[in-house]
Amino acid sequence: MINVSLIEYALLAGGSLFAIVNPVAAVPGFLAMTPNDTVENRLRMARRACLTCAGVLVVFAAVGQRVFKILGISLPSFQIAGGLILLLVAMDSLRARRSAIQETVEEMAEGVAKADVSITPLAIPMLSGPGAITTVIVLESKALTLVQDAVLYGVILVVSVLSYIVFHVAVTGAQRVHTIAMNIAIRIMGLVLAATAIEFILGGLRAEGVFR
């Protein structure tokens, strides 16, 4: 028998996490930071960045809630704050631009000057920035069973693989990446992210007893 709640959780986790990691929006910055690198070097950096992104998100999914308990931060409060962060990122995505929460001008400039941008700024904070970290911690809090925990970790790996595929397509066919198509994709992911952000905020408010 199909577990509907498990499917719903997987769709929520996959959609929201891919939307916040948003490798499509990271492509222009990555290409701009590596104008003189060969295709092989670009792919190597993209591969390392996606692996690092997966590692960072898995770690925060595993220990994030414990850290907040130590700090005395309630999960609903963090969920509301996280929702607000995601909403800010979503607003920028709906305007087809990269949010300063995910990367700043200074980080981009530093990346251009670096020989290897795979760890910083590509993996952190462009892919696994505050928004993505917040998302996996909130999603982990919604996991009610070990199976859902396993689904979340699986989703993180799938999103990282999909991110590498996006970079691979962009690097090997950079001339064929159409700006309009890219902007449409970014806006669609922004809409998904905005809906997820509102859901996180409402969930936090319900948990705090503001309304039912």
Secondary structure, 3 states (H helix, E strand, C coil): CCCHHHHHHHHHHHHHHHHHHCHHHHHHHHHHHCCCCCHHHHHHHHHHHHHHHHHHHHHHHHHHHHHHHHHCCCHHHHHHHHHHHHHHHHHHHHCCCCCCCCCCHHHHHHHHHCCCCHHHHHHHHHHCCHHHHHHHHHHHHHCCCHHHHHHHHHHHHHHHHHHHHHHHHHHHCHHHCCHHHHHHHHHHHHHHHHHHHHHHHHHHHHHCCCCC
